[in-house]
Amino acid sequence: MLEETAQLTAELLAALAETLPLRYGGFVADAEKEYAEAAITLAAITGELLPTPEELAIDYAPWLNGMAEAGGEFRRHILDLIRKDELDRAEQFLSVMDEIYHTIIGFDYPNAISLGLRGRGDALRGMIERTRGDLTNALRQAHLEQRLAAFDQKLKK
């Protein structure tokens, strides 16, 4: 589906190359952002390098916004990993969320240029803090369970 999206995005951009008011009217950037979010999420979850804006053939602002929104997908993925007791992997994705946040906060441009990146960065920061809390609770609970199991083994001896 990602390959089909890449093809459709290329066709859309080619069709609008001569009509800049339509090209930069907002709806194209939203489509590019969604494409970037999907590509970035898939790459991160499958362990590949994150695609660049050049590789996706999209503008930088939608790419950055797509990266910010991928943070929400990573939060959901982390919660799934917690449910599967894959806490080490969940910690890796929390680090990815942190890296994304620190990347996007470095772009301090007006919303007309960054297409709302600051707001998405603020939302991502909140997601990271909630996710960090969820993961911390899961890690502490796992530690407690290990200690209780060890204590139970001592009692049985």
N, CA, C and O atoms as a GROMACS GRO file, in nm:
protein
  628
    1MET      N    1   0.083  -0.120   0.000
    1MET     CA    2   0.000   0.000   0.000
    1MET      C    3   0.087   0.126   0.000
    1MET      O    4   0.048   0.229  -0.055
    2LEU      N    5   0.203   0.116   0.062
    2LEU     CA    6   0.292   0.231   0.067
    2LEU      C    7   0.346   0.264  -0.073
    2LEU      O    8   0.361   0.381  -0.108
    3GLU      N    9   0.375   0.161  -0.150
    3GLU     CA   10   0.421   0.184  -0.288
    3GLU      C   11   0.310   0.250  -0.371
    3GLU      O   12   0.337   0.338  -0.452
    4GLU      N   13   0.188   0.206  -0.351
    4GLU     CA   14   0.075   0.266  -0.423
    4GLU      C   15   0.059   0.413  -0.382
    4GLU      O   16   0.031   0.499  -0.465
    5THR      N   17   0.076   0.440  -0.254
    5THR     CA   18   0.067   0.578  -0.206
    5THR      C   19   0.177   0.664  -0.266
    5THR      O   20   0.154   0.779  -0.303
    6ALA      N   21   0.297   0.608  -0.276
    6ALA     CA   22   0.408   0.681  -0.338
    6ALA      C   23   0.374   0.717  -0.483
    6ALA      O   24   0.398   0.830  -0.527
    7GLN      N   25   0.318   0.622  -0.555
    7GLN     CA   26   0.281   0.647  -0.694
    7GLN      C   27   0.172   0.754  -0.704
    7GLN      O   28   0.181   0.845  -0.786
    8LEU      N   29   0.070   0.742  -0.622
    8LEU     CA   30  -0.040   0.840  -0.624
    8LEU      C   31   0.009   0.979  -0.584
    8LEU      O   32  -0.035   1.079  -0.640
    9THR      N   33   0.100   0.985  -0.487
    9THR     CA   34   0.156   1.114  -0.446
    9THR      C   35   0.234   1.177  -0.560
    9THR      O   36   0.221   1.297  -0.586
   10ALA      N   37   0.314   1.098  -0.629
   10ALA     CA   38   0.390   1.149  -0.743
   10ALA      C   39   0.296   1.200  -0.853
   10ALA      O   40   0.321   1.305  -0.912
   11GLU      N   41   0.190   1.127  -0.879
   11GLU     CA   42   0.092   1.170  -0.980
   11GLU      C   43   0.024   1.301  -0.938
   11GLU      O   44   0.005   1.390  -1.021
   12LEU      N   45  -0.011   1.311  -0.811
   12LEU     CA   46  -0.075   1.432  -0.761
   12LEU      C   47   0.017   1.552  -0.775
   12LEU      O   48  -0.024   1.658  -0.823
   13LEU      N   49   0.142   1.536  -0.734
   13LEU     CA   50   0.237   1.647  -0.743
   13LEU      C   51   0.265   1.686  -0.887
   13LEU      O   52   0.280   1.804  -0.917
   14ALA      N   53   0.273   1.589  -0.976
   14ALA     CA   54   0.294   1.618  -1.118
   14ALA      C   55   0.174   1.693  -1.176
   14ALA      O   56   0.190   1.786  -1.255
   15ALA      N   57   0.054   1.651  -1.138
   15ALA     CA   58  -0.068   1.714  -1.190
   15ALA      C   59  -0.082   1.858  -1.144
   15ALA      O   60  -0.142   1.940  -1.213
   16LEU      N   61  -0.027   1.888  -1.026
   16LEU     CA   62  -0.042   2.022  -0.970
   16LEU      C   63   0.083   2.109  -0.988
   16LEU      O   64   0.090   2.220  -0.934
   17ALA      N   65   0.180   2.061  -1.063
   17ALA     CA   66   0.306   2.134  -1.080
   17ALA      C   67   0.286   2.273  -1.139
   17ALA      O   68   0.362   2.365  -1.107
   18GLU      N   69   0.187   2.291  -1.223
   18GLU     CA   70   0.164   2.420  -1.289
   18GLU      C   71   0.057   2.504  -1.219
   18GLU      O   72   0.030   2.616  -1.260
   19THR      N   73  -0.002   2.451  -1.114
   19THR     CA   74  -0.107   2.524  -1.043
   19THR      C   75  -0.066   2.538  -0.896
   19THR      O   76  -0.118   2.469  -0.808
   20LEU      N   77   0.027   2.628  -0.872
   20LEU     CA   78   0.083   2.643  -0.739
   20LEU      C   79  -0.018   2.678  -0.631
   20LEU      O   80  -0.004   2.631  -0.518
   21PRO      N   81  -0.122   2.760  -0.659
   21PRO     CA   82  -0.220   2.784  -0.553
   21PRO      C   83  -0.288   2.655  -0.505
   21PRO      O   84  -0.318   2.641  -0.386
   22LEU      N   85  -0.313   2.564  -0.595
   22LEU     CA   86  -0.370   2.436  -0.554
   22LEU      C   87  -0.264   2.350  -0.485
   22LEU      O   88  -0.292   2.284  -0.384
   23ARG      N   89  -0.144   2.350  -0.540
   23ARG     CA   90  -0.035   2.269  -0.485
   23ARG      C   91  -0.006   2.305  -0.340
   23ARG      O   92   0.016   2.217  -0.256
   24TYR      N   93  -0.008   2.434  -0.311
   24TYR     CA   94   0.027   2.479  -0.176
   24TYR      C   95  -0.095   2.531  -0.100
   24TYR      O   96  -0.082   2.614  -0.009
   25GLY      N   97  -0.212   2.483  -0.135
   25GLY     CA   98  -0.335   2.525  -0.069
   25GLY      C   99  -0.363   2.455   0.063
   25GLY      O  100  -0.456   2.492   0.134
   26GLY      N  101  -0.285   2.353   0.096
   26GLY     CA  102  -0.302   2.286   0.225
   26GLY      C  103  -0.337   2.140   0.215
   26GLY      O  104  -0.282   2.059   0.290
   27PHE      N  105  -0.427   2.104   0.125
   27PHE     CA  106  -0.470   1.964   0.122
   27PHE      C  107  -0.361   1.871   0.071
   27PHE      O  108  -0.357   1.754   0.111
   28VAL      N  109  -0.274   1.918  -0.014
   28VAL     CA  110  -0.164   1.835  -0.064
   28VAL      C  111  -0.064   1.808   0.049
   28VAL      O  112  -0.015   1.696   0.064
   29ALA      N  113  -0.036   1.910   0.127
   29ALA     CA  114   0.056   1.892   0.240
   29ALA      C  115   0.000   1.792   0.340
   29ALA      O  116   0.074   1.714   0.399
   30ASP      N  117  -0.132   1.794   0.360
   30ASP     CA  118  -0.193   1.696   0.450
   30ASP      C  119  -0.174   1.554   0.397
   30ASP      O  120  -0.145   1.462   0.474
   31ALA      N  121  -0.190   1.538   0.267
   31ALA     CA  122  -0.170   1.406   0.207
   31ALA      C  123  -0.024   1.363   0.219
   31ALA      O  124   0.005   1.247   0.250
   32GLU      N  125   0.068   1.456   0.195
   32GLU     CA  126   0.211   1.426   0.209
   32GLU      C  127   0.245   1.389   0.353
   32GLU      O  128   0.324   1.298   0.377
   33LYS      N  129   0.184   1.459   0.448
   33LYS     CA  130   0.208   1.432   0.591
   33LYS      C  131   0.164   1.290   0.626
   33LYS      O  132   0.236   1.217   0.695
   34GLU      N  133   0.047   1.250   0.578
   34GLU     CA  134  -0.004   1.116   0.607
   34GLU      C  135   0.086   1.009   0.544
   34GLU      O  136   0.112   0.905   0.604
   35TYR      N  137   0.132   1.037   0.423
   35TYR     CA  138   0.224   0.945   0.355
   35TYR      C  139   0.354   0.933   0.434
   35TYR      O  140   0.404   0.822   0.454
   36ALA      N  141   0.409   1.045   0.477
   36ALA     CA  142   0.532   1.044   0.556
   36ALA      C  143   0.512   0.968   0.687
   36ALA      O  144   0.597   0.888   0.726
   37GLU      N  145   0.402   0.992   0.754
   37GLU     CA  146   0.374   0.924   0.880
   37GLU      C  147   0.373   0.772   0.860
   37GLU      O  148   0.432   0.698   0.939
   38ALA      N  149   0.305   0.727   0.755
   38ALA     CA  150   0.299   0.583   0.728
   38ALA      C  151   0.437   0.526   0.697
   38ALA      O  152   0.475   0.421   0.749
   39ALA      N  153   0.512   0.595   0.612
   39ALA     CA  154   0.645   0.546   0.573
   39ALA      C  155   0.741   0.544   0.691
   39ALA      O  156   0.818   0.449   0.708
   40ILE      N  157   0.738   0.648   0.772
   40ILE     CA  158   0.826   0.657   0.889
   40ILE      C  159   0.790   0.551   0.992
   40ILE      O  160   0.879   0.487   1.048
   41THR      N  161   0.662   0.533   1.016
   41THR     CA  162   0.617   0.433   1.112
   41THR      C  163   0.658   0.293   1.068
   41THR      O  164   0.713   0.216   1.147
   42LEU      N  165   0.633   0.260   0.943
   42LEU     CA  166   0.668   0.129   0.891
   42LEU      C  167   0.819   0.104   0.900
   42LEU      O  168   0.862  -0.003   0.941
   43ALA      N  169   0.897   0.204   0.861
   43ALA     CA  170   1.042   0.188   0.865
   43ALA      C  171   1.091   0.165   1.008
   43ALA      O  172   1.173   0.076   1.031
   44ALA      N  173   1.042   0.242   1.102
   44ALA     CA  174   1.087   0.228   1.241
   44ALA      C  175   1.048   0.092   1.299
   44ALA      O  176   1.128   0.028   1.366
   45ILE      N  177   0.927   0.049   1.273
   45ILE     CA  178   0.879  -0.077   1.331
   45ILE      C  179   0.950  -0.197   1.269
   45ILE      O  180   0.970  -0.298   1.335
   46THR      N  181   0.988  -0.185   1.143
   46THR     CA  182   1.057  -0.296   1.077
   46THR      C  183   1.209  -0.286   1.090
   46THR      O  184   1.281  -0.370   1.038
   47GLY      N  185   1.258  -0.183   1.159
   47GLY     CA  186   1.400  -0.170   1.184
   47GLY      C  187   1.481  -0.112   1.070
   47GLY      O  188   1.603  -0.126   1.066
   48GLU      N  189   1.415  -0.047   0.978
   48GLU     CA  190   1.485   0.015   0.866
   48GLU      C  191   1.517   0.161   0.898
   48GLU      O  192   1.464   0.217   0.993
   49LEU      N  193   1.604   0.220   0.818
   49LEU     CA  194   1.632   0.362   0.833
   49LEU      C  195   1.508   0.442   0.795
   49LEU      O  196   1.433   0.404   0.705
   50LEU      N  197   1.487   0.553   0.865
   50LEU     CA  198   1.372   0.636   0.833
   50LEU      C  199   1.392   0.700   0.696
   50LEU      O  200   1.502   0.747   0.664
   51PRO      N  201   1.288   0.701   0.615
   51PRO     CA  202   1.301   0.761   0.482
   51PRO      C  203   1.314   0.912   0.491
   51PRO      O  204   1.253   0.976   0.577
   52THR      N  205   1.392   0.968   0.402
   52THR     CA  206   1.411   1.113   0.397
   52THR      C  207   1.302   1.176   0.312
   52THR      O  208   1.233   1.106   0.238
   53PRO      N  209   1.286   1.308   0.322
   53PRO     CA  210   1.189   1.374   0.234
   53PRO      C  211   1.223   1.353   0.086
   53PRO      O  212   1.134   1.340   0.002
   54GLU      N  213   1.352   1.349   0.056
   54GLU     CA  214   1.393   1.326  -0.083
   54GLU      C  215   1.353   1.187  -0.130
   54GLU      O  216   1.306   1.170  -0.243
   55GLU      N  217   1.371   1.088  -0.045
   55GLU     CA  218   1.333   0.952  -0.082
   55GLU      C  219   1.182   0.939  -0.103
   55GLU      O  220   1.136   0.863  -0.189
   56LEU      N  221   1.106   1.013  -0.024
   56LEU     CA  222   0.961   1.010  -0.039
   56LEU      C  223   0.912   1.108  -0.145
   56LEU      O  224   0.796   1.104  -0.186
   57ALA      N  225   1.001   1.196  -0.190
   57ALA     CA  226   0.970   1.298  -0.291
   57ALA      C  227   0.858   1.391  -0.245
   57ALA      O  228   0.764   1.420  -0.318
   58ILE      N  229   0.872   1.436  -0.118
   58ILE     CA  230   0.775   1.531  -0.062
   58ILE      C  231   0.851   1.647   0.000
   58ILE      O  232   0.973   1.642   0.016
   59ASP      N  233   0.777   1.753   0.035
   59ASP     CA  234   0.838   1.870   0.096
   59ASP      C  235   0.877   1.841   0.242
   59ASP      O  236   0.828   1.746   0.304
   60TYR      N  237   0.965   1.925   0.294
   60TYR     CA  238   1.018   1.906   0.429
   60TYR      C  239   0.913   1.927   0.539
   60TYR      O  240   0.908   1.850   0.635
   61ALA      N  241   0.832   2.030   0.528
   61ALA     CA  242   0.735   2.058   0.635
   61ALA      C  243   0.636   1.942   0.653
   61ALA      O  244   0.613   1.901   0.767
   62PRO      N  245   0.578   1.887   0.546
   62PRO     CA  246   0.491   1.771   0.567
   62PRO      C  247   0.567   1.650   0.622
   62PRO      O  248   0.512   1.572   0.700
   63TRP      N  249   0.693   1.635   0.580
   63TRP     CA  250   0.774   1.524   0.631
   63TRP      C  251   0.794   1.538   0.782
   63TRP      O  252   0.778   1.441   0.857
   64LEU      N  253   0.830   1.658   0.827
   64LEU     CA  254   0.849   1.681   0.970
   64LEU      C  255   0.720   1.660   1.047
   64LEU      O  256   0.720   1.602   1.156
   65ASN      N  257   0.609   1.708   0.992
   65ASN     CA  258   0.480   1.689   1.058
   65ASN      C  259   0.440   1.542   1.061
   65ASN      O  260   0.382   1.495   1.158
   66GLY      N  261   0.472   1.470   0.954
   66GLY     CA  262   0.445   1.326   0.951
   66GLY      C  263   0.528   1.254   1.055
   66GLY      O  264   0.481   1.159   1.119
   67MET      N  265   0.653   1.298   1.074
   67MET     CA  266   0.739   1.239   1.175
   67MET      C  267   0.680   1.264   1.314
   67MET      O  268   0.677   1.174   1.398
   68ALA      N  269   0.632   1.386   1.337
   68ALA     CA  270   0.572   1.418   1.467
   68ALA      C  271   0.450   1.331   1.493
   68ALA      O  272   0.430   1.282   1.604
   69GLU      N  273   0.367   1.313   1.391
   69GLU     CA  274   0.247   1.232   1.410
   69GLU      C  275   0.277   1.084   1.421
   69GLU      O  276   0.198   1.009   1.479
   70ALA      N  277   0.391   1.040   1.368
   70ALA     CA  278   0.431   0.901   1.385
   70ALA      C  279   0.451   0.869   1.533
   70ALA      O  280   0.440   0.754   1.575
   71GLY      N  281   0.480   0.973   1.612
   71GLY     CA  282   0.494   0.953   1.756
   71GLY      C  283   0.371   0.890   1.819
   71GLY      O  284   0.383   0.808   1.910
   72GLY      N  285   0.253   0.928   1.772
   72GLY     CA  286   0.130   0.867   1.823
   72GLY      C  287   0.121   0.720   1.788
   72GLY      O  288   0.072   0.639   1.867
   73GLU      N  289   0.169   0.685   1.669
   73GLU     CA  290   0.172   0.544   1.630
   73GLU      C  291   0.271   0.468   1.716
   73GLU      O  292   0.247   0.353   1.753
   74PHE      N  293   0.385   0.532   1.747
   74PHE     CA  294   0.483   0.466   1.831
   74PHE      C  295   0.430   0.447   1.972
   74PHE      O  296   0.458   0.345   2.036
   75ARG      N  297   0.352   0.542   2.022
   75ARG     CA  298   0.291   0.524   2.155
   75ARG      C  299   0.202   0.400   2.155
   75ARG      O  300   0.210   0.318   2.246
   76ARG      N  301   0.118   0.386   2.052
   76ARG     CA  302   0.032   0.268   2.045
   76ARG      C  303   0.115   0.141   2.035
   76ARG      O  304   0.082   0.039   2.096
   77HIS      N  305   0.223   0.147   1.959
   77HIS     CA  306   0.310   0.030   1.945
   77HIS      C  307   0.374  -0.004   2.079
   77HIS      O  308   0.384  -0.121   2.116
   78ILE      N  309   0.418   0.096   2.151
   78ILE     CA  310   0.479   0.073   2.283
   78ILE      C  311   0.378   0.009   2.378
   78ILE      O  312   0.412  -0.083   2.452
   79LEU      N  313   0.256   0.056   2.377
   79LEU     CA  314   0.154  -0.004   2.463
   79LEU      C  315   0.130  -0.150   2.426
   79LEU      O  316   0.110  -0.234   2.514
   80ASP      N  317   0.132  -0.180   2.296
   80ASP     CA  318   0.120  -0.320   2.253
   80ASP      C  319   0.238  -0.402   2.302
   80ASP      O  320   0.221  -0.516   2.347
   81LEU      N  321   0.359  -0.346   2.294
   81LEU     CA  322   0.479  -0.416   2.341
   81LEU      C  323   0.473  -0.439   2.492
   81LEU      O  324   0.517  -0.544   2.540
   82ILE      N  325   0.420  -0.343   2.566
   82ILE     CA  326   0.406  -0.360   2.711
   82ILE      C  327   0.313  -0.477   2.739
   82ILE      O  328   0.340  -0.560   2.826
   83ARG      N  329   0.203  -0.484   2.666
   83ARG     CA  330   0.108  -0.594   2.685
   83ARG      C  331   0.172  -0.729   2.656
   83ARG      O  332   0.132  -0.831   2.714
   84LYS      N  333   0.269  -0.732   2.565
   84LYS     CA  334   0.339  -0.856   2.529
   84LYS      C  335   0.461  -0.881   2.618
   84LYS      O  336   0.535  -0.978   2.596
   85ASP      N  337   0.483  -0.796   2.717
   85ASP     CA  338   0.600  -0.804   2.805
   85ASP      C  339   0.732  -0.789   2.729
   85ASP      O  340   0.833  -0.847   2.768
   86GLU      N  341   0.731  -0.712   2.622
   86GLU     CA  342   0.854  -0.683   2.547
   86GLU      C  343   0.902  -0.543   2.587
   86GLU      O  344   0.904  -0.450   2.507
   87LEU      N  345   0.941  -0.532   2.713
   87LEU     CA  346   0.973  -0.402   2.770
   87LEU      C  347   1.102  -0.342   2.714
   87LEU      O  348   1.112  -0.220   2.699
   88ASP      N  349   1.200  -0.425   2.682
   88ASP     CA  350   1.323  -0.372   2.623
   88ASP      C  351   1.295  -0.307   2.488
   88ASP      O  352   1.346  -0.200   2.457
   89ARG      N  353   1.214  -0.374   2.409
   89ARG     CA  354   1.179  -0.318   2.278
   89ARG      C  355   1.095  -0.191   2.295
   89ARG      O  356   1.110  -0.095   2.219
   90ALA      N  357   1.007  -0.190   2.394
   90ALA     CA  358   0.926  -0.071   2.420
   90ALA      C  359   1.016   0.047   2.456
   90ALA      O  360   0.991   0.160   2.414
   91GLU      N  361   1.121   0.020   2.534
   91GLU     CA  362   1.215   0.128   2.569
   91GLU      C  363   1.286   0.181   2.445
   91GLU      O  364   1.314   0.301   2.437
   92GLN      N  365   1.316   0.095   2.350
   92GLN     CA  366   1.379   0.139   2.226
   92GLN      C  367   1.289   0.237   2.151
   92GLN      O  368   1.336   0.337   2.098
   93PHE      N  369   1.160   0.206   2.147
   93PHE     CA  370   1.068   0.295   2.075
   93PHE      C  371   1.044   0.425   2.150
   93PHE      O  372   1.018   0.528   2.089
   94LEU      N  373   1.053   0.421   2.282
   94LEU     CA  374   1.046   0.546   2.358
   94LEU      C  375   1.165   0.634   2.322
   94LEU      O  376   1.152   0.756   2.312
   95SER      N  377   1.281   0.573   2.303
   95SER     CA  378   1.399   0.649   2.260
   95SER      C  379   1.378   0.709   2.122
   95SER      O  380   1.420   0.821   2.096
   96VAL      N  381   1.313   0.634   2.034
   96VAL     CA  382   1.282   0.686   1.900
   96VAL      C  383   1.191   0.808   1.912
   96VAL      O  384   1.211   0.908   1.844
   97MET      N  385   1.090   0.797   1.998
   97MET     CA  386   0.999   0.911   2.019
   97MET      C  387   1.077   1.033   2.069
   97MET      O  388   1.054   1.145   2.022
   98ASP      N  389   1.168   1.010   2.163
   98ASP     CA  390   1.251   1.121   2.215
   98ASP      C  391   1.335   1.183   2.104
   98ASP      O  392   1.345   1.305   2.095
   99GLU      N  393   1.396   1.099   2.021
   99GLU     CA  394   1.479   1.150   1.911
   99GLU      C  395   1.396   1.234   1.813
   99GLU      O  396   1.440   1.339   1.767
  100ILE      N  397   1.278   1.186   1.783
  100ILE     CA  398   1.191   1.261   1.693
  100ILE      C  399   1.156   1.395   1.755
  100ILE      O  400   1.162   1.499   1.688
  101TYR      N  401   1.119   1.394   1.881
  101TYR     CA  402   1.082   1.519   1.948
  101TYR      C  403   1.199   1.618   1.944
  101TYR      O  404   1.180   1.735   1.911
  102HIS      N  405   1.318   1.571   1.978
  102HIS     CA  406   1.434   1.662   1.981
  102HIS      C  407   1.471   1.710   1.841
  102HIS      O  408   1.529   1.818   1.826
  103THR      N  409   1.438   1.633   1.740
  103THR     CA  410   1.462   1.678   1.603
  103THR      C  411   1.365   1.789   1.565
  103THR      O  412   1.406   1.892   1.513
  104ILE      N  413   1.236   1.767   1.592
  104ILE     CA  414   1.137   1.864   1.542
  104ILE      C  415   1.134   1.993   1.623
  104ILE      O  416   1.095   2.097   1.570
  105ILE      N  417   1.174   1.990   1.751
  105ILE     CA  418   1.171   2.116   1.825
  105ILE      C  419   1.280   2.211   1.779
  105ILE      O  420   1.277   2.330   1.811
  106GLY      N  421   1.375   2.159   1.704
  106GLY     CA  422   1.480   2.245   1.650
  106GLY      C  423   1.433   2.333   1.535
  106GLY      O  424   1.505   2.423   1.492
  107PHE      N  425   1.315   2.307   1.486
  107PHE     CA  426   1.261   2.385   1.374
  107PHE      C  427   1.161   2.487   1.429
  107PHE      O  428   1.043   2.457   1.445
  108ASP      N  429   1.209   2.605   1.456
  108ASP     CA  430   1.126   2.710   1.515
  108ASP      C  431   1.091   2.812   1.407
  108ASP      O  432   1.149   2.920   1.401
  109TYR      N  433   0.996   2.775   1.323
  109TYR     CA  434   0.952   2.860   1.214
  109TYR      C  435   0.804   2.893   1.232
  109TYR      O  436   0.733   2.821   1.301
  110PRO      N  437   0.759   3.001   1.170
  110PRO     CA  438   0.616   3.033   1.179
  110PRO      C  439   0.530   2.919   1.123
  110PRO      O  440   0.573   2.843   1.037
  111ASN      N  441   0.408   2.910   1.175
  111ASN     CA  442   0.317   2.804   1.132
  111ASN      C  443   0.291   2.804   0.982
  111ASN      O  444   0.268   2.699   0.924
  112ALA      N  445   0.296   2.921   0.920
  112ALA     CA  446   0.272   2.927   0.776
  112ALA      C  447   0.380   2.851   0.699
  112ALA      O  448   0.355   2.800   0.590
  113ILE      N  449   0.499   2.842   0.757
  113ILE     CA  450   0.608   2.769   0.693
  113ILE      C  451   0.613   2.625   0.741
  113ILE      O  452   0.629   2.532   0.661
  114SER      N  453   0.598   2.606   0.872
  114SER     CA  454   0.612   2.471   0.929
  114SER      C  455   0.481   2.393   0.932
  114SER      O  456   0.480   2.276   0.970
  115LEU      N  457   0.372   2.456   0.892
  115LEU     CA  458   0.242   2.389   0.880
  115LEU      C  459   0.192   2.328   1.011
  115LEU      O  460   0.135   2.219   1.012
  116GLY      N  461   0.214   2.400   1.122
  116GLY     CA  462   0.163   2.355   1.251
  116GLY      C  463   0.256   2.263   1.327
  116GLY      O  464   0.212   2.194   1.419
  117LEU      N  465   0.383   2.261   1.292
  117LEU     CA  466   0.478   2.169   1.354
  117LEU      C  467   0.492   2.194   1.505
  117LEU      O  468   0.504   2.099   1.582
  118ARG      N  469   0.489   2.318   1.546
  118ARG     CA  470   0.505   2.349   1.688
  118ARG      C  471   0.395   2.283   1.772
  118ARG      O  472   0.423   2.224   1.876
  119GLY      N  473   0.273   2.293   1.727
  119GLY     CA  474   0.161   2.230   1.798
  119GLY      C  475   0.174   2.078   1.803
  119GLY      O  476   0.145   2.015   1.904
  120ARG      N  477   0.218   2.021   1.691
  120ARG     CA  478   0.238   1.876   1.689
  120ARG      C  479   0.353   1.836   1.781
  120ARG      O  480   0.349   1.731   1.844
  121GLY      N  481   0.455   1.920   1.787
  121GLY     CA  482   0.566   1.894   1.879
  121GLY      C  483   0.520   1.896   2.024
  121GLY      O  484   0.561   1.812   2.104
  122ASP      N  485   0.435   1.994   2.057
  122ASP     CA  486   0.381   2.001   2.193
  122ASP      C  487   0.298   1.877   2.225
  122ASP      O  488   0.307   1.822   2.335
  123ALA      N  489   0.217   1.834   2.130
  123ALA     CA  490   0.135   1.714   2.150
  123ALA      C  491   0.224   1.591   2.167
  123ALA      O  492   0.196   1.505   2.250
  124LEU      N  493   0.330   1.584   2.088
  124LEU     CA  494   0.422   1.470   2.097
  124LEU      C  495   0.489   1.468   2.234
  124LEU      O  496   0.507   1.361   2.294
  125ARG      N  497   0.526   1.585   2.284
  125ARG     CA  498   0.589   1.590   2.416
  125ARG      C  499   0.496   1.531   2.522
  125ARG      O  500   0.540   1.454   2.608
  126GLY      N  501   0.369   1.566   2.517
  126GLY     CA  502   0.273   1.510   2.612
  126GLY      C  503   0.260   1.358   2.597
  126GLY      O  504   0.251   1.286   2.696
  127MET      N  505   0.260   1.310   2.473
  127MET     CA  506   0.252   1.166   2.449
  127MET      C  507   0.374   1.094   2.505
  127MET      O  508   0.364   0.986   2.563
  128ILE      N  509   0.491   1.157   2.487
  128ILE     CA  510   0.614   1.096   2.537
  128ILE      C  511   0.608   1.085   2.689
  128ILE      O  512   0.645   0.981   2.744
  129GLU      N  513   0.564   1.190   2.755
  129GLU     CA  514   0.559   1.186   2.902
  129GLU      C  515   0.459   1.081   2.951
  129GLU      O  516   0.488   1.010   3.047
  130ARG      N  517   0.343   1.071   2.888
  130ARG     CA  518   0.246   0.968   2.927
  130ARG      C  519   0.303   0.828   2.901
  130ARG      O  520   0.286   0.737   2.982
  131THR      N  521   0.369   0.814   2.787
  131THR     CA  522   0.427   0.684   2.752
  131THR      C  523   0.539   0.648   2.848
  131THR      O  524   0.550   0.533   2.890
  132ARG      N  525   0.622   0.745   2.883
  132ARG     CA  526   0.730   0.721   2.978
  132ARG      C  527   0.671   0.674   3.112
  132ARG      O  528   0.724   0.582   3.174
  133GLY      N  529   0.562   0.736   3.155
  133GLY     CA  530   0.497   0.694   3.279
  133GLY      C  531   0.441   0.553   3.269
  133GLY      O  532   0.457   0.473   3.361
  134ASP      N  533   0.377   0.522   3.157
  134ASP     CA  534   0.322   0.387   3.137
  134ASP      C  535   0.433   0.282   3.137
  134ASP      O  536   0.420   0.176   3.198
  135LEU      N  537   0.542   0.313   3.068
  135LEU     CA  538   0.652   0.218   3.060
  135LEU      C  539   0.723   0.204   3.194
  135LEU      O  540   0.763   0.094   3.232
  136THR      N  541   0.739   0.314   3.265
  136THR     CA  542   0.802   0.308   3.398
  136THR      C  543   0.719   0.220   3.491
  136THR      O  544   0.775   0.137   3.563
  137ASN      N  545   0.588   0.238   3.490
  137ASN     CA  546   0.502   0.153   3.574
  137ASN      C  547   0.516   0.006   3.536
  137ASN      O  548   0.521  -0.080   3.624
  138ALA      N  549   0.522  -0.023   3.407
  138ALA     CA  550   0.536  -0.162   3.362
  138ALA      C  551   0.670  -0.219   3.405
  138ALA      O  552   0.678  -0.335   3.447
  139LEU      N  553   0.776  -0.140   3.394
  139LEU     CA  554   0.908  -0.187   3.434
  139LEU      C  555   0.915  -0.213   3.584
  139LEU      O  556   0.970  -0.313   3.629
  140ARG      N  557   0.857  -0.122   3.661
  140ARG     CA  558   0.857  -0.140   3.808
  140ARG      C  559   0.773  -0.261   3.846
  140ARG      O  560   0.810  -0.336   3.937
  141GLN      N  561   0.662  -0.282   3.778
  141GLN     CA  562   0.578  -0.398   3.808
  141GLN      C  563   0.653  -0.527   3.773
  141GLN      O  564   0.647  -0.624   3.849
  142ALA      N  565   0.722  -0.529   3.660
  142ALA     CA  566   0.798  -0.648   3.622
  142ALA      C  567   0.907  -0.676   3.725
  142ALA      O  568   0.930  -0.791   3.762
  143HIS      N  569   0.973  -0.571   3.773
  143HIS     CA  570   1.077  -0.587   3.874
  143HIS      C  571   1.017  -0.643   4.004
  143HIS      O  572   1.075  -0.732   4.066
  144LEU      N  573   0.903  -0.591   4.043
  144LEU     CA  574   0.836  -0.641   4.162
  144LEU      C  575   0.797  -0.787   4.147
  144LEU      O  576   0.813  -0.866   4.240
  145GLU      N  577   0.745  -0.823   4.030
  145GLU     CA  578   0.706  -0.962   4.006
  145GLU      C  579   0.828  -1.054   4.015
  145GLU      O  580   0.818  -1.164   4.069
  146GLN      N  581   0.942  -1.010   3.964
  146GLN     CA  582   1.064  -1.090   3.971
  146GLN      C  583   1.107  -1.109   4.116
  146GLN      O  584   1.146  -1.219   4.157
  147ARG      N  585   1.101  -1.003   4.192
  147ARG     CA  586   1.141  -1.012   4.333
  147ARG      C  587   1.046  -1.101   4.412
  147ARG      O  588   1.089  -1.176   4.499
  148LEU      N  589   0.916  -1.091   4.382
  148LEU     CA  590   0.819  -1.178   4.450
  148LEU      C  591   0.842  -1.324   4.414
  148LEU      O  592   0.831  -1.412   4.499
  149ALA      N  593   0.872  -1.350   4.289
  149ALA     CA  594   0.900  -1.488   4.248
  149ALA      C  595   1.025  -1.540   4.316
  149ALA      O  596   1.028  -1.656   4.359
  150ALA      N  597   1.128  -1.459   4.327
  150ALA     CA  598   1.251  -1.499   4.396
  150ALA      C  599   1.224  -1.525   4.544
  150ALA      O  600   1.276  -1.622   4.601
  151PHE      N  601   1.144  -1.440   4.605
  151PHE     CA  602   1.108  -1.458   4.746
  151PHE      C  603   1.028  -1.587   4.764
  151PHE      O  604   1.048  -1.661   4.861
  152ASP      N  605   0.937  -1.613   4.671
  152ASP     CA  606   0.856  -1.734   4.677
  152ASP      C  607   0.945  -1.859   4.667
  152ASP      O  608   0.921  -1.959   4.735
  153GLN      N  609   1.047  -1.852   4.583
  153GLN     CA  610   1.141  -1.965   4.570
  153GLN      C  611   1.217  -1.985   4.700
  153GLN      O  612   1.242  -2.099   4.740
  154LYS      N  613   1.255  -1.877   4.768
  154LYS     CA  614   1.326  -1.889   4.896
  154LYS      C  615   1.234  -1.952   5.000
  154LYS      O  616   1.279  -2.034   5.080
  155LEU      N  617   1.107  -1.914   5.001
  155LEU     CA  618   1.013  -1.971   5.098
  155LEU      C  619   0.993  -2.120   5.076
  155LEU      O  620   0.976  -2.196   5.171
  156LYS      N  621   0.995  -2.162   4.951
  156LYS     CA  622   0.973  -2.304   4.918
  156LYS      C  623   1.092  -2.390   4.960
  156LYS      O  624   1.076  -2.509   4.985
  157LYS      N  625   1.211  -2.328   4.967
  157LYS     CA  626   1.330  -2.404   5.008
  157LYS      C  627   1.328  -2.421   5.157
  157LYS      O  628   1.418  -2.481   5.214
   0.00000   0.00000   0.00000
